[in-house]
Amino acid sequence: MPYKLNEARRHKIPKQQYRVTNWREYDNALQQRGSLTVWVTPDALAAWHPPKTRQRGRSRHYADIAIETGHMLRLAFGRPWRQTEGLLRSLTILLGLDIAVPDHTTVSRRSPGLSLAPVLTQSRGPVHVVIDSTGLKVYDAGEWQAEKHGGCGKRTWRKLHLAVDPESGEILASELTTNDEGDASQVGPLLDQIDRSIISVTADGAYDGDPVYRAIAERQPDSPPAVIIPPRATAVPSPTANSSSSQRDQHLHMIKDKGRMGWQKAVGYGKRSLVETAIFRYKVIIARSLRARTLPAQQIEARIACSVINRMTRLGMPKSQRAV
């Protein structure tokens, strides 16, 4: 590799070491993630079968919450549809419940039309928001087959946009789009899903631009959130910077005075990395690819996957501190 030629002159940055200070609580939370009572609650069982509508036509035998429960079990435990059906069936037998279990074809067929909650988390006061996006694979032949037998068509991706609370680690909002959609275009839809007052919005330089600033300001016209987005290296102050300085102009002035690293420390830009942590958790716990074949079904899958991540987060998260 080319960088090895200058290895002796490269600046060595030692890797930081951290230790978990609440290991007992976090260990218990990791065990609770496998508890079926976490995923199949009494409220879900009580609403398993919807009431009769007394309208023409056959009523649905299973409520949306029954389909969503099966979907959550499938994503939480990484099982195919048929094995998820067997898990639910055995669970009802062990609990002695007199309820029917939807078969795997019913769950798969009804998943794209689920009516999910408009927000992923309940309101608990003002919140900071960090935004980023990542790519998720769509079904394909796989790298081994492409390497062995040659290319098998263009690989397809979907783009997952996330808004995360850096304090709790919970996913506040999510959007799944095609890879043709730009990151900046999803800032407004993400913020519209958050039912709390927003203190600040942090994102990387890909979100730098007037449309993003306008979308954030329109979210709270009375008290606009602070916008922490690094301007591009070629950015210049606006024509009205001397008379009415915008947030972006203030960032440019601070970068000029303190430099990029000084600006990052002054505005707390470092917490933007926590959205990348949430993306890493999604890909490790759920998957780096989508199982569904159509975009509507993939959007429901990603939405329920974020609910799974949030439920695990509420059970307990590690508290780390830098080791001396």
C-alpha positions in Angstrom: 0.0 0.0 0.0 1.3 3.5 -0.7 0.9 4.8 2.8 3.5 2.3 4.0 6.2 4.2 2.2 5.9 7.0 4.7 5.1 4.9 7.7 8.0 6.1 9.7 6.9 9.8 9.3 3.2 9.2 9.9 1.8 10.7 13.1 1.1 7.9 15.6 -2.3 8.4 17.4 -2.6 5.8 20.2 -6.0 4.0 20.3 -8.0 5.1 23.3 -8.9 2.5 25.9 -12.3 2.5 27.6 -13.8 0.5 30.4 -17.5 -0.2 31.2 -18.4 1.1 34.6 -21.9 -0.5 34.9 -21.0 -3.9 33.7 -23.5 -5.7 36.1 -26.5 -3.7 34.8 -25.3 -4.0 31.2 -24.8 -7.8 31.5 -28.3 -8.2 32.8 -29.6 -6.0 29.9 -27.9 -8.3 27.4 -29.5 -11.3 28.9 -32.9 -9.6 28.9 -32.6 -9.2 25.1 -33.2 -12.9 24.7 -36.2 -13.0 27.0 -39.4 -13.7 25.1 -41.4 -11.6 27.6 -39.6 -8.6 26.3 -40.9 -9.1 22.8 -44.3 -10.7 23.4 -46.0 -8.7 26.1 -49.5 -9.2 27.7 -50.8 -6.1 25.9 -49.9 -7.6 22.5 -51.6 -10.9 23.4 -54.7 -9.1 24.6 -55.0 -7.3 21.2 -54.0 -10.3 19.1 -57.4 -10.7 17.4 -59.2 -7.6 16.3 -62.9 -7.0 17.2 -65.5 -7.7 14.6 -66.2 -4.8 12.4 -69.8 -5.8 11.7 -69.3 -4.7 8.1 -69.7 -6.5 4.8 -66.9 -8.9 4.0 -64.7 -11.1 6.2 -62.9 -9.4 9.1 -59.2 -9.8 9.6 -58.4 -12.7 11.9 -55.2 -11.1 13.2 -54.6 -7.5 14.4 -51.7 -5.5 13.1 -49.9 -5.9 16.5 -49.8 -9.7 15.9 -48.1 -9.2 12.6 -45.7 -6.7 14.0 -44.9 -9.0 16.9 -44.0 -11.8 14.5 -41.9 -9.3 12.5 -40.0 -8.1 15.6 -39.3 -11.7 16.7 -37.9 -12.4 13.2 -35.6 -9.4 13.2 -34.6 -9.7 16.9 -33.6 -13.4 16.7 -32.5 -13.4 13.0 -34.9 -16.2 12.0 -36.6 -16.9 8.7 -40.4 -16.6 8.4 -41.2 -20.3 8.9 -39.0 -20.6 12.0 -40.6 -17.4 13.4 -44.0 -19.1 12.9 -42.7 -22.2 14.8 -41.4 -20.0 17.6 -44.7 -18.2 18.1 -46.6 -21.5 18.0 -44.4 -23.1 20.6 -44.8 -20.0 22.8 -48.6 -20.2 22.8 -48.4 -23.9 23.7 -46.0 -23.2 26.6 -48.2 -20.4 27.9 -51.4 -22.3 27.5 -52.9 -19.5 25.3 -56.0 -20.1 23.2 -55.0 -17.9 20.3 -54.2 -18.7 16.7 -50.8 -18.0 15.2 -50.5 -16.4 11.8 -48.7 -18.6 9.3 -45.5 -17.3 7.6 -47.3 -16.4 4.4 -49.8 -14.2 6.2 -47.2 -12.3 8.1 -45.1 -11.8 4.9 -48.1 -10.7 2.9 -49.5 -8.2 5.4 -46.2 -6.7 6.5 -46.0 -4.0 3.7 -49.5 -2.7 4.8 -48.9 -2.4 8.6 -50.0 0.7 10.4 -47.1 1.5 12.6 -46.8 4.2 15.3 -45.9 7.6 13.8 -43.0 8.1 16.3 -40.4 5.6 17.4 -39.9 7.0 21.0 -42.2 8.6 23.5 -41.8 12.3 24.3 -39.5 13.0 27.3 -38.6 16.6 26.9 -36.3 18.6 24.6 -33.7 16.6 22.7 -30.5 16.9 20.7 -30.5 15.2 17.3 -27.7 13.8 15.2 -28.4 12.7 11.6 -26.6 10.5 9.1 -27.3 7.8 6.5 -26.0 4.5 5.5 -26.4 1.9 2.7 -28.2 -1.5 3.1 -27.8 -4.2 0.6 -30.8 -5.6 -1.3 -31.1 -9.3 -2.2 -28.4 -10.3 -4.7 -26.3 -13.2 -5.8 -23.5 -12.4 -3.3 -19.8 -11.6 -3.6 -18.7 -15.2 -3.8 -20.9 -16.0 -6.8 -19.9 -12.8 -8.5 -16.2 -13.7 -7.9 -16.6 -17.3 -9.0 -19.0 -17.0 -12.0 -18.7 -13.3 -13.0 -21.0 -10.4 -12.5 -24.7 -11.2 -12.1 -26.2 -7.7 -12.8 -26.0 -4.4 -11.0 -26.1 -4.6 -7.2 -28.9 -2.6 -5.6 -28.8 -0.6 -2.4 -31.3 1.2 -0.2 -30.3 4.2 1.8 -31.3 4.3 5.5 -31.5 7.7 7.1 -31.5 7.9 10.9 -32.0 10.6 13.5 -30.5 9.6 16.8 -30.6 11.0 20.4 -27.0 11.2 21.4 -27.8 11.2 25.1 -29.8 8.0 25.2 -28.7 6.3 22.0 -32.3 5.8 20.9 -33.4 6.2 17.2 -35.8 9.1 17.0 -36.7 8.8 13.3 -35.9 6.7 10.3 -36.5 6.9 6.5 -35.6 4.2 3.9 -35.2 5.5 0.4 -33.6 4.4 -2.9 -30.0 5.2 -3.3 -30.9 8.1 -5.7 -32.3 10.2 -2.9 -29.9 12.8 -1.5 -29.2 13.0 2.3 -30.3 16.6 2.6 -33.7 15.9 1.1 -34.6 13.7 4.1 -33.8 16.1 6.9 -37.4 17.5 6.9 -39.1 14.1 6.9 -36.9 12.9 9.7 -37.5 16.0 11.9 -41.3 15.7 11.3 -41.3 12.3 13.0 -39.9 13.7 16.2 -42.6 14.8 18.7 -40.2 16.6 21.0 -38.8 20.1 21.1 -35.4 20.0 19.3 -32.4 21.8 20.9 -29.8 21.2 18.2 -29.3 19.3 14.9 -25.8 17.9 14.2 -24.7 16.4 10.9 -21.6 16.0 8.7 -20.5 18.2 5.8 -22.7 16.4 3.3 -25.7 18.2 4.8 -24.2 21.7 4.4 -26.5 23.9 2.4 -29.4 26.3 2.6 -32.2 23.7 2.1 -31.1 21.9 5.3 -30.9 25.1 7.3 -34.4 26.1 6.0 -35.9 22.7 6.8 -34.5 22.9 10.4 -35.7 26.4 10.9 -39.2 25.5 9.6 -39.4 22.7 12.1 -39.5 25.2 15.0 -40.1 28.8 13.7 -40.4 30.3 17.2 -37.2 28.8 18.6 -35.0 27.5 15.8 -32.6 24.7 16.9 -28.9 25.2 16.8 -27.4 23.8 13.6 -24.0 22.2 13.9 -22.8 21.3 10.4 -19.3 21.9 9.2 -19.2 24.2 6.2 -17.3 23.0 3.2 -13.7 23.9 2.7 -14.6 26.2 -0.2 -17.5 27.9 1.7 -17.6 31.7 1.9 -19.7 34.0 4.1 -23.1 35.1 2.8 -23.6 38.6 1.4 -25.4 39.7 4.5 -22.8 38.3 6.9 -21.8 41.8 8.1 -25.4 43.0 8.8 -27.2 39.8 9.9 -24.9 36.9 10.5 -26.5 33.4 10.1 -25.5 30.3 12.0 -23.4 29.2 9.0 -21.6 32.5 8.9 -20.8 32.2 12.6 -19.4 28.7 12.0 -17.1 30.2 9.2 -15.9 33.0 11.5 -15.1 30.5 14.3 -13.3 28.2 12.0 -11.2 31.1 10.7 -10.3 32.1 14.3 -9.8 28.6 15.9 -9.4 26.2 13.0 -11.4 23.2 12.3 -10.4 21.2 15.4 -11.0 24.2 17.6 -14.4 24.7 16.1 -15.3 21.0 16.7 -14.4 21.2 20.3 -16.2 24.6 20.8 -19.6 23.5 19.3 -19.5 19.8 20.5 -19.3 18.3 17.0 -17.7 15.2 18.4 -21.1 13.8 19.4 -22.0 13.3 15.7 -20.0 10.0 15.9 -22.8 8.6 18.1 -25.1 8.3 15.1 -22.4 6.2 13.4 -22.5 4.0 16.6 -26.2 3.6 16.1 -25.7 2.6 12.5 -23.1 0.0 13.6 -25.5 -1.4 16.1 -28.2 -1.7 13.5 -25.9 -3.6 11.1 -24.5 -5.9 13.8 -27.8 -6.7 15.6 -30.2 -6.7 12.6 -28.2 -7.1 9.3 -26.3 -5.3 6.7 -28.9 -6.2 4.1 -32.7 -6.1 3.7 -34.7 -9.4 3.5 -37.8 -7.9 1.8 -38.1 -7.7 -2.0 -40.2 -4.6 -2.6 -39.5 -1.0 -1.4 -42.8 -0.7 0.7 -42.0 -4.0 2.5 -38.4 -2.9 3.0 -39.5 0.4 4.5 -41.7 -1.5 7.0 -38.8 -3.9 7.8 -36.4 -1.0 8.5 -38.9 0.8 10.6 -39.6 -2.3 12.8 -35.9 -3.0 13.0 -35.4 0.5 14.5 -38.1 -0.3 17.1 -36.2 -3.5 17.9 -33.0 -1.5 18.4 -34.8 1.0 20.6 -36.3 -1.8 22.8 -32.8 -3.2 23.3 -31.5 0.2 24.1 -34.1 0.8 26.8 -33.1 -2.4 28.6 -29.7 -0.9 29.3 -26.7 0.5 27.7 -23.0 0.4 28.7 -21.5 3.5 30.4 -17.9 3.8 29.4 -15.1 6.1 30.6 -11.7 6.6 29.3 -9.1 4.4 30.9 -6.1 6.3 32.3 
